Amino acid sequence: MTDPRLWIVAALAPPAVIVGVSYLRLDLERLRALTVAAAGASLLASLMLLLGSPSPTFALRATALTWQPGGEAVIRLDRFSVVLLALATGLWLLTVAVTPRAALDRRGLRRTAVATLLTLGCFLTESAVMLWFLSAVSVGAFIAGLSGTAHATQRRLVAVYLGTSTALFAVGVALVVGPGAAEPRVETAGLWTIVVAALIRKGIVPFHAWVPELFDHGRLGPSILFNAPQVGAYMTAVLIVPHGSPAMLRVIAVLALGTAVYGAALALVQASARRALGYLFVSQSALVMAGLDCTSSTALTGGLVVWLSAGLAFAGLARIVLVLEARRGRMDLTQYHGGYERMPVLAITFLAMGLACTGFPGTLGFIGQELLVSGAVDTFPILGFAVVFAAALTGLAVARMYFSLFCGRPEAAGDGSVALGLARREAWTFIALVAVLVGLGLFPRPLVDAQFQASDQFLQQRVDGGLK
């Protein structure tokens, strides 16, 4: 089966099947096992799409609705989006494989499938209308998942921020696809409105307050699955990068660079492990937006590689915190909890994924940050300094978290009686994730070549549109 359309169906079918099966009277353990298998099948299909697209000009487009400035396709699959499909399905597999049973009931399994299906849909289109619709539905589903009085405050906060983002996105889309879109001022106003919507969804300063609060007091699992794919960055990449002015992209880059340093600095001083994760995500995801400044093909490629590295590494770190919380309760970073000798796999994988976030040599994060710095330092020197500074602060924050969570004496004398060992499924999932981050860091050529081709396509779109 070599037709990419068949592999697209094969990637979309498993989450759709799980949504339907979750309404049947199926034993919860069987449903969970079926969900893990479906996530694996969806990941396999997305990897087959990735491996089956060796040509630099690989692309699949089906146009029914278009945006006048560029004629964007409703269905879009190329060297850029095919990698993101693998990211989305991989995050789904990570979620259902390692989330503790007590934290993932029937509705939770259904929510993971719905979230993955919507994310895949976003990554398969460049139509402004379709992207807004899928994004709006994903926001609604996410807010609905924050049900219960325990998360009422976080639900209201998220509803305000993401509701505003969705509304601005709708206004921007209406301006760029409406009858007045041919007027340059109308198009520019629409693009700026979409930029603000994307910045809010990404949690870029000054629109970041909802992210650490959500991670600290909201539901961590759904928050990871909603944020880690970084749909806000995709909105920017396919709608703003090809049509936005250099000044517009430079504003995004400056705000993102400030956010990267700011988030890493605040992650370093947090007492709550969850809140530290929230600021780490703010910092790491901001680097992706900085790479979209399009100063060069190398810088843009670095941003795309950081996108993959940060999404995988951050999701792994957050899942490890969830696994620890299932065994110990909420983790306080002002204390040393110990336990390395009873869970060395968890400690080593946490450190490896944390190092990937810092751009440590031998990891995928190193490749992305090196490309980001080397590609932009000639035309935008502050980018290089800010990336290095943010990486240094991130390294300190990760080291602090590692020492607190795994080193020192146990918190209490009876702590040694707590079962801290990992289930085989959990251990192998974390090991596989580290293997991907290290393997792609040691042998990055195929991935980097694919992202260079995607970057060249974005830059060519800008040239074709008269923006250089």
Secondary structure, DSSP 8 states (H G I E B T S, - for coil): ---HHHHHHHHHHHHHHHHHHTTS---HHHHHHHHHHHHHHHHHHHHHHHHT--STT-EEEE-SS--TTT---SEEEETTHHHHHHHHHHHHHHHHHHS-GGG--HHHHHHHHHHHHHHHHHHT---HHHHHHHHHHHHHHHHHHS-SGGGHHHHHHHHHHHHHHHHHHHHHHHHHHSTTTTSHHHHHHHHHHHHHHHHHHHT-TTS-THHHHHHHHS-HHHHHHHHTT-HHHHHIIIIITTT--HHHHHHHHHHHHHHHHHHHHHHTT-SBHHHHHHHHHHHHHHHHHHHTT-S-HHHHHHHHHHHHHHHHHHHHHHHHHHHHHHHH-S-BTTS----GGG-HHHHHHHHHHHHHHHT-TTSHHHHHHHHHHHHHTTT-HHHHHHHHHHHHHHHHHHHHHHHHHHSSS-SSGGGGGS-----HHHHHHHHHHHHHHHHHHHS-HHHHHHHHHHHHHHHHHHHHTT--
